[in-house]
Amino acid sequence: MSRKSKKTVNDQAWLGAILKGLVVFFSWFPLRFNQILGAGLGYLLFWIPNENRRVAQINLSHVYTNLSKKQQTALLKSNLIETAKATLELGPAWCWDGHKLVRLVTEVKGQELIDQAVAKGKGVIFLGPHQGSWELIGTYLSALYPSTFLYRSPNIPSVEGFMVKARGRFGAKLAPTDVRGVRTLMKSLKNNEVTVILPDQDPGESGGEYAPFFGRPARTMTLVSKLIQKTDCACLFVVMQRLPKAQGYVLHVLPADEKLASEDSLEATKALNNGVEQCIALAPDQYLWSYKRYRKPPPGFENIYKK
């Protein structure tokens, strides 16, 4: 290994140790403290020029064209605050015990949909967009149901072990997002386990289809439709909406369109994005608008993030 490579590994190890230390540190405090601190960080993100603000502002201006400039600015401010809260909530989500976490979910709107899906005995895919406290969804469900989750290796390799252990501490099995991991997930679904998939991630060049998302084409994953076709599992959309003043969360459960299982990839991905849009409508300010959902546009469409 070259001297430069060793330096990179050492730098990543230090950074990973700091990140793990911060997650554990914030887990020592009550949820209200983390959210107050997150709100303060969100105010800074709103007033100080930064990439999160720039991308969120671009996305909101293209999605909510019906809002005035003043309304878009107010939504941007609220969104950056909620996004910062989600970051600070990682400590509780990854470190608190199961009973304490489950009590944070004060209401489940659509519990009957979960019960019906689990009763079918063919597994359940929960589609949870980057909205509210999305990290808490998998933790909450794994405390209640046998679970298997796919995960992408983090950019800082030294954090991976800590992340896998945290997400699997209630018995969930974790598999990397590769061919072997997908096979593991398919087997788990056939054994009536549950999984959570973030449906609004960019799947890359080979794992998706361009489908409209708020009227603009975005690369959209085909993994969900393929899993449903191969396992005949149930599928539901979920949102872990944050309540004000650290009062906890409401888990919203929404039915998925049957077209999600279509062998026509465009029809399936349209249904997937329509479901995500319905989720966002529940709490638009809690969606991760700072994510570049429209990056790598198809020919004929401008890259709206290009400076």
MARBATOR-816208 format. One record per residue (C-alpha): residue in one letter; chain; y negated, x negated, z. Coordinates in steps of 0.1 Angstrom, whole numbers. Each point is the difference from the previous one (the first is absolute). Layout:
<zavexs>
ZAVEX res chain     v     u     w
ZAVEX   A     A     Y     X     Z
...
</zavexs>
This chain:
<zavexs>
ZAVEX res chain     v     u     w
ZAVEX   M     A     0     0     0
ZAVEX   S     A   -34   -14   -10
ZAVEX   R     A   -28    -6    26
ZAVEX   K     A   -19    30   -15
ZAVEX   S     A    30    23     3
ZAVEX   K     A     5   -10    36
ZAVEX   K     A   -36     7     7
ZAVEX   T     A     2    34   -15
ZAVEX   V     A    31     9    20
ZAVEX   N     A   -16   -13    32
ZAVEX   D     A   -32    20    -7
ZAVEX   Q     A    20    32    -6
ZAVEX   A     A    20    -6    32
ZAVEX   W     A   -32    -3    20
ZAVEX   L     A   -15    31   -17
ZAVEX   G     A    32    19     6
ZAVEX   A     A     0    -9    37
ZAVEX   I     A   -36    12     3
ZAVEX   L     A     8    33   -17
ZAVEX   K     A    30     6    22
ZAVEX   G     A   -20    -9    31
ZAVEX   L     A   -27    25   -10
ZAVEX   V     A    25    28    -6
ZAVEX   V     A    16    -6    34
ZAVEX   F     A   -34    -3    17
ZAVEX   F     A   -13    33   -13
ZAVEX   S     A    33    17    11
ZAVEX   W     A   -10    -7    36
ZAVEX   F     A   -29    24    -2
ZAVEX   P     A    -2    38    -2
ZAVEX   L     A    -3    17   -34
ZAVEX   R     A   -36    10     8
ZAVEX   F     A   -11   -36     5
ZAVEX   N     A    16   -10   -34
ZAVEX   Q     A   -17    28   -18
ZAVEX   I     A   -34    -6    15
ZAVEX   L     A     3   -37   -10
ZAVEX   G     A    12    11   -34
ZAVEX   A     A   -30    23    -4
ZAVEX   G     A   -23   -29     8
ZAVEX   L     A    18   -22   -26
ZAVEX   G     A    -4    29   -25
ZAVEX   Y     A   -37     2     5
ZAVEX   L     A    -2   -38    -7
ZAVEX   L     A    20     5   -32
ZAVEX   F     A   -25    27   -11
ZAVEX   W     A   -32   -20     7
ZAVEX   I     A    12   -34   -11
ZAVEX   P     A     8    -6   -37
ZAVEX   N     A    38    -6    -4
ZAVEX   E     A    29     7   -24
ZAVEX   N     A    13    29    20
ZAVEX   R     A   -33    19    -2
ZAVEX   R     A    -4    -9   -37
ZAVEX   V     A    34    13   -11
ZAVEX   A     A    -2    31    22
ZAVEX   Q     A   -34     9   -14
ZAVEX   I     A    12    -4   -36
ZAVEX   N     A    31    22     7
ZAVEX   L     A   -20    27    17
ZAVEX   S     A   -26     1   -28
ZAVEX   H     A    27     5   -26
ZAVEX   V     A    21    26    20
ZAVEX   Y     A   -27    21    17
ZAVEX   T     A   -24     4   -29
ZAVEX   N     A   -10    34    14
ZAVEX   L     A   -15   -15    31
ZAVEX   S     A   -37   -11     2
ZAVEX   K     A    -8   -37     5
ZAVEX   K     A    -8     8    36
ZAVEX   Q     A    33    18     6
ZAVEX   Q     A    19   -29   -16
ZAVEX   T     A   -17   -25    22
ZAVEX   A     A     8    21    31
ZAVEX   L     A    36     2   -11
ZAVEX   L     A     1   -37    -6
ZAVEX   K     A   -13    -8    35
ZAVEX   S     A    25    24    16
ZAVEX   N     A    28   -15   -21
ZAVEX   L     A    -7   -36     9
ZAVEX   I     A     0    10    37
ZAVEX   E     A    34    18    -3
ZAVEX   T     A    15   -29   -20
ZAVEX   A     A   -10   -25    27
ZAVEX   K     A    15    23    26
ZAVEX   A     A    33    -1   -19
ZAVEX   T     A     0   -38     2
ZAVEX   L     A    -6    -1    37
ZAVEX   E     A    27    26     6
ZAVEX   L     A    26   -25   -12
ZAVEX   G     A     5   -13    35
ZAVEX   P     A    12    33    14
ZAVEX   A     A    20     9   -31
ZAVEX   W     A    19   -33     1
ZAVEX   C     A     3    -6    37
ZAVEX   W     A     0    32    21
ZAVEX   D     A    32    16    12
ZAVEX   G     A    14    30   -18
ZAVEX   H     A    -8    26    27
ZAVEX   K     A   -36   -11     1
ZAVEX   L     A    -4     1   -37
ZAVEX   V     A    17    34    -5
ZAVEX   R     A   -23    15    25
ZAVEX   L     A   -30   -10   -21
ZAVEX   V     A    11    25   -27
ZAVEX   T     A   -14    32    16
ZAVEX   E     A    11    23   -28
ZAVEX   V     A    23     1   -31
ZAVEX   K     A   -13    24   -26
ZAVEX   G     A    31     7   -21
ZAVEX   Q     A    28   -10    24
ZAVEX   E     A    22    28   -15
ZAVEX   L     A    -2   -19   -34
ZAVEX   I     A    14   -31    17
ZAVEX   D     A    27    20    17
ZAVEX   Q     A    10    16   -33
ZAVEX   A     A     0   -33   -18
ZAVEX   V     A    22   -18    26
ZAVEX   A     A    24    30     2
ZAVEX   K     A     8    -5   -37
ZAVEX   G     A    19   -32     9
ZAVEX   K     A   -11   -20   -30
ZAVEX   G     A   -28   -21    16
ZAVEX   V     A   -37     4    -1
ZAVEX   I     A   -28   -20   -17
ZAVEX   F     A   -33     3    18
ZAVEX   L     A   -29    -9   -23
ZAVEX   G     A   -29   -12    22
ZAVEX   P     A   -31   -12   -19
ZAVEX   H     A   -24   -26    15
ZAVEX   Q     A   -17    26    21
ZAVEX   G     A    -7     5    37
ZAVEX   S     A    23   -21    21
ZAVEX   W     A    26    -5   -27
ZAVEX   E     A    17   -29    19
ZAVEX   L     A     8    25    28
ZAVEX   I     A    20    23   -23
ZAVEX   G     A    30   -23    -4
ZAVEX   T     A     0    -9    37
ZAVEX   Y     A    -2    36    10
ZAVEX   L     A    28    12   -23
ZAVEX   S     A    23   -29     9
ZAVEX   A     A    -3     9    36
ZAVEX   L     A    14    35    -9
ZAVEX   Y     A    24    -5   -29
ZAVEX   P     A    23   -27   -14
ZAVEX   S     A   -22   -19   -24
ZAVEX   T     A     0   -27   -27
ZAVEX   F     A   -33   -14   -14
ZAVEX   L     A    -8   -22   -29
ZAVEX   Y     A   -27   -26     6
ZAVEX   R     A   -20   -26   -20
ZAVEX   S     A    -2   -35    13
ZAVEX   P     A   -35    -6    15
ZAVEX   N     A   -23   -25   -16
ZAVEX   I     A     4   -21    32
ZAVEX   P     A    37    -8     2
ZAVEX   S     A    -1    -9    37
ZAVEX   V     A    -9    36     8
ZAVEX   E     A    31    15   -17
ZAVEX   G     A    25    -4    29
ZAVEX   F     A   -25    16    25
ZAVEX   M     A    -7    29   -24
ZAVEX   V     A    36     7    -7
ZAVEX   K     A     9    -1    37
ZAVEX   A     A   -30    23     9
ZAVEX   R     A     8    26   -27
ZAVEX   G     A    37     0     9
ZAVEX   R     A    -2     0    38
ZAVEX   F     A    12    36     2
ZAVEX   G     A    31    -6   -20
ZAVEX   A     A   -13     2   -36
ZAVEX   K     A    15   -23   -26
ZAVEX   L     A   -24   -19   -22
ZAVEX   A     A     8   -13   -35
ZAVEX   P     A   -22   -20   -23
ZAVEX   T     A   -14    17   -31
ZAVEX   D     A    25   -14   -25
ZAVEX   V     A    31    12   -18
ZAVEX   R     A    23    -6    30
ZAVEX   G     A   -25    18    23
ZAVEX   V     A    -2    30   -23
ZAVEX   R     A    38     2     0
ZAVEX   T     A     0    -1    38
ZAVEX   L     A   -26    28     1
ZAVEX   M     A    20    21   -24
ZAVEX   K     A    31    -4    22
ZAVEX   S     A   -20     9    31
ZAVEX   L     A   -14    32   -17
ZAVEX   K     A    35    11    -9
ZAVEX   N     A     9    -4    37
ZAVEX   N     A   -28    25     9
ZAVEX   E     A   -25   -26    12
ZAVEX   V     A   -37     2    -5
ZAVEX   T     A   -25   -24   -15
ZAVEX   V     A   -37    -3    -5
ZAVEX   I     A   -16   -12   -33
ZAVEX   L     A   -37    -7    -7
ZAVEX   P     A    -3    19   -33
ZAVEX   D     A   -35   -13    -9
ZAVEX   Q     A     9   -37    -3
ZAVEX   D     A    -4   -17   -33
ZAVEX   P     A    36    -6   -12
ZAVEX   G     A    -9   -28   -24
ZAVEX   E     A     6    -1   -37
ZAVEX   S     A    37     8    -1
ZAVEX   G     A     4    25    28
ZAVEX   G     A   -22    29   -10
ZAVEX   E     A   -18    22   -25
ZAVEX   Y     A   -37     7    -6
ZAVEX   A     A    -7    35    14
ZAVEX   P     A   -32    18     9
ZAVEX   F     A   -13    -5    35
ZAVEX   F     A   -32    21     5
ZAVEX   G     A    -3     1   -38
ZAVEX   R     A     2   -37    -6
ZAVEX   P     A    32   -19   -10
ZAVEX   A     A    16   -21    27
ZAVEX   R     A    33   -19     0
ZAVEX   T     A    24    22    20
ZAVEX   M     A    34    -8    13
ZAVEX   T     A    32    15   -15
ZAVEX   L     A    22   -11    29
ZAVEX   V     A    -3    33    18
ZAVEX   S     A    12    21   -29
ZAVEX   K     A    29   -24    -6
ZAVEX   L     A    11     2    36
ZAVEX   I     A    -1    38     0
ZAVEX   Q     A    20     1   -33
ZAVEX   K     A    27   -24    13
ZAVEX   T     A     4    15    36
ZAVEX   D     A   -12    36    -3
ZAVEX   C     A   -19    -6    32
ZAVEX   A     A   -28    22    13
ZAVEX   C     A   -37   -11    -3
ZAVEX   L     A   -31     8    20
ZAVEX   F     A   -36   -13     2
ZAVEX   V     A   -13    -9    34
ZAVEX   V     A   -34   -10    15
ZAVEX   M     A    -6   -13    35
ZAVEX   Q     A   -36    13     5
ZAVEX   R     A   -20   -16    27
ZAVEX   L     A   -17    23    25
ZAVEX   P     A   -35    -8    13
ZAVEX   K     A    -6   -17    34
ZAVEX   A     A    35   -14     1
ZAVEX   Q     A    16    34     6
ZAVEX   G     A    30   -11   -20
ZAVEX   Y     A    13    10   -34
ZAVEX   V     A    11    30   -20
ZAVEX   L     A    30    -6   -24
ZAVEX   H     A    -5    22   -31
ZAVEX   V     A    32     7   -20
ZAVEX   L     A    -5    13   -36
ZAVEX   P     A    27    10   -25
ZAVEX   A     A     5   -21   -31
ZAVEX   D     A     0    14   -35
ZAVEX   E     A    35     3   -15
ZAVEX   K     A   -14   -18   -31
ZAVEX   L     A     2   -32    21
ZAVEX   A     A    37    -2    -9
ZAVEX   S     A    -7     4   -38
ZAVEX   E     A    16   -25   -23
ZAVEX   D     A   -33     1   -20
ZAVEX   S     A   -18   -29    18
ZAVEX   L     A   -35    13    -9
ZAVEX   E     A     8    34    14
ZAVEX   A     A    15   -15    32
ZAVEX   T     A   -29   -24     5
ZAVEX   K     A   -26    28    -6
ZAVEX   A     A    18    20    27
ZAVEX   L     A    -1   -30    24
ZAVEX   N     A   -37    -5    -5
ZAVEX   N     A    -7    37     4
ZAVEX   G     A    17    -1    33
ZAVEX   V     A   -20   -30    11
ZAVEX   E     A   -32    19   -10
ZAVEX   Q     A    10    29    22
ZAVEX   C     A     6   -23    29
ZAVEX   I     A   -35   -16    -5
ZAVEX   A     A   -16    34     0
ZAVEX   L     A    11     5    37
ZAVEX   A     A   -23   -29    11
ZAVEX   P     A   -18   -18   -28
ZAVEX   D     A   -18   -24    24
ZAVEX   Q     A    33   -13    13
ZAVEX   Y     A    14   -12   -33
ZAVEX   L     A     0   -37    -9
ZAVEX   W     A   -27     2   -27
ZAVEX   S     A    -4   -38     3
ZAVEX   Y     A    33    -4   -19
ZAVEX   K     A    -3    -8   -37
ZAVEX   R     A    21    29   -12
ZAVEX   Y     A   -13    -2   -36
ZAVEX   R     A     5   -37    -5
ZAVEX   K     A    16   -12   -33
ZAVEX   P     A   -10    31   -20
ZAVEX   P     A    17     9   -33
ZAVEX   P     A   -16   -10   -33
ZAVEX   G     A   -32    19    -7
ZAVEX   F     A   -10     4    37
ZAVEX   E     A   -25   -23    17
ZAVEX   N     A     9   -19    32
ZAVEX   I     A   -24    17    24
ZAVEX   Y     A     3   -27    25
ZAVEX   K     A   -11   -28   -23
ZAVEX   K     A   -33   -15    13
</zavexs>
